[in-house]
């Protein structure tokens, strides 16, 4: 038995967008070394990283400032003639959390590494909170849109058939941000100046309704 295709079914979607201040800071600090002996290069990198870790751990606090090592690599260096002329190496330390002051001050006290990157984002708690707000906004817009379209087509209302809710990865709202790569030159304990922007969280509700 062949079923007749559904009649008077409308496909639609609606989105809700909420902008929120970025509350998660990630600072990357790194150093490079070079030499003829890879073991010596590795030892120099390890010493610099150990010193940075010892200083950073003094201020570490779960959620507020977490400390982790990043990239640690040693690779051959080649001259213009293509022959190996020595070894290069790099080591990285990452400070991340919601306490911007704690993180930037800790970075300013680390003397064995230099600042190599700054990024901002949303903590898990903030992301879930904002997604809930954006989702409610999207649902309200979906319902209003469905009701408006139903009446525009001459129907009195609608019933919901199926629906899907999708949240995107936060987009970034452009805003000037400061990053001082030379901050340590002014003072070993100077906090690295940073300024967060905003993230735009978008939730989309899509589906179909039965006009009635």
N, C-alpha and C positions, 0 to 999 in steps of 0.2 A: 504494500500500500504506500503510495507516494503522498507525503504530507505537503499541503499547500504552504508556500512561503509565508512567513508572518506579514501581516498587513499593518500599516500605520505605525511602523517602528522608526524611531528617530535616533540617529547616532550624534553624539555631541561630546564636548569636553570643555572644561573650565580650569583656570589656574589661580592659585593664590600665592602672592609673593610678600615676604616679610624681610625687611632689612634689619640687621642687628650688628652691634659693634663686635668686632673680633676680640675674643677674650683669651686666645691661646697664642703664646709667643714662642718661636723656635729660633735660637741663636746657634750658628755653627762657627766653631773656632778651629783653626787648622795651622799646620806648619809644614814646611818642606825641607828636606835635606838632600845633599848630593855628595857623592864620593866614589872612590875607586873600589872600595870594599863593601859589598852588600851587607855583611854582618855589622860593620861599623855604622852604616846608614841606619840599619834597623835599631841598633842600640841607641843611637841619638834620638830617633823618633820615639822609642819607648820611654826614654828618660823625660822628654818633653811632655809626653802624654801622661806619664805617671805623676809629674809635678802638677799638671793641670787638673787631673782627677782628684788629687789630694786637696787642692784648694776648693774645687767645685763641691766636693762632698761635704764640706763644712756648712754650706748653705742649703744643701739638698733637703727637700721636704716633699713627700708624695703628693702629686697633683698640683702643688704650687711651683716646685722646680724639680723636675726629674733630670737625671744625668745619665747619658749613655755615650759610648764610643761610636764613632762613625767609620768612615773609610780609613783603612790602614793598608797601604800598598807600597811595594817596592818594584821598580821596573827598570830595565836597561835603558841607558841613554846612548843614542847613536850620533856620530858626527856627520858632516856633510858627505863624506865618502861612503856612508852606510855602515861603517864599522862601529862596533860598540866601544864607547869611550868612557863609560862609567855607569853609575847607578843613581837614579832619582827615587825619592820616597816621599810619601805624604801621610800624615796622621790627622784625624779629626775628632773633635769632641762636640757633642750636641747637648745644649741646655734647653729644656722645654717645660712650659707650665703656664699657669694663670697669674702668677705673681710677677708682674713685669719688673717691678723695682728690685726684687730679690735676684732675678735672672740677670738684669743689666749690671747690677752692682757686682755680682759674682764674676761676670765676664770681665769687668774692669779690673778685677784683682788678679786675673790669670795673666802671668807674664810670659809663659813659655809658648803660648799660642796666640795667634792674631785672628780678629774677626774676619770671617769669610762669607757669611750669609745671614740674612734676616728674613723670616717669613712669619705671617700671621694666619690664624685660622679660628675655628670654633671648637671649643671643648665638646665632649660627648654630651654633657648635661645641657649646655646651651643649645646645641644642635637639636636635641630631642624637644626641648621647650619650644624653640622657634618653629620646628616642623609641625608641632601640634597646632600652633597658631595659624600657620599657612594652610594646613589641611582643613581647619574649620572654615577659613575664608574661601577655599576652593569649593568646598561642599555647598556653602551658601550660594555661591555664584552659579554652581551647576544647577541647583534647584531653581534658582530664579530664572536662569536661561531656559531650562526645560519648560517651566510654567509659561514664560513669555512666548516661546516658539509654539507651544501647544495651542495657545489662544490665537496666535497669528494664523495658524492653519485651520482655525474654526473648531477646535476641540475645547472641551471644558476643563481638561486636566490631563494627567498622565499617571502611570504607574511605573515604577522602576523595574527594569528587566535584569540588567547586569551592570556592574560598575568595577572600575579598577582605579587604585590610588597609587601614584608614583611620586617619590620625592627625588629631586636632583641632588648632585653634589653641590655644595654652596658655591655660588658664583661670587666674584669679587667686585665690589663697587669702587671704582678708581678714587683715590684720595692721596694727597701727598704724604709720603712717609720719609722720615729721616733715618739715615744710617751713617754713623761716623766711623770710617775705617781707621782713622788716625787718632782715635780717642785716647789710646794709651800714651801717646806722645805728650799729652797735656798733664797726665798724672796717673800713676799706677792704680789708684783706687777710684778713678772717675767712672761713674756709671755710663754705659754706652747709651746715647740718646736714641730712642725709637718712638714711633707714633703709629698706632694701629688704625686701620680703616674700618670698613664694614663689609659684611657678607650678605648676599641676597639668597635666601632660601626659597625655592619654588616647589610647590606641590601641585600636581595636576590630577584632576579627577576626570576620567573618561568612561563612557559606557553607552548604554542604549535605554530608551524609555518607550513604553507602549502608550500611544496617544489614545485617549478615550473621551 
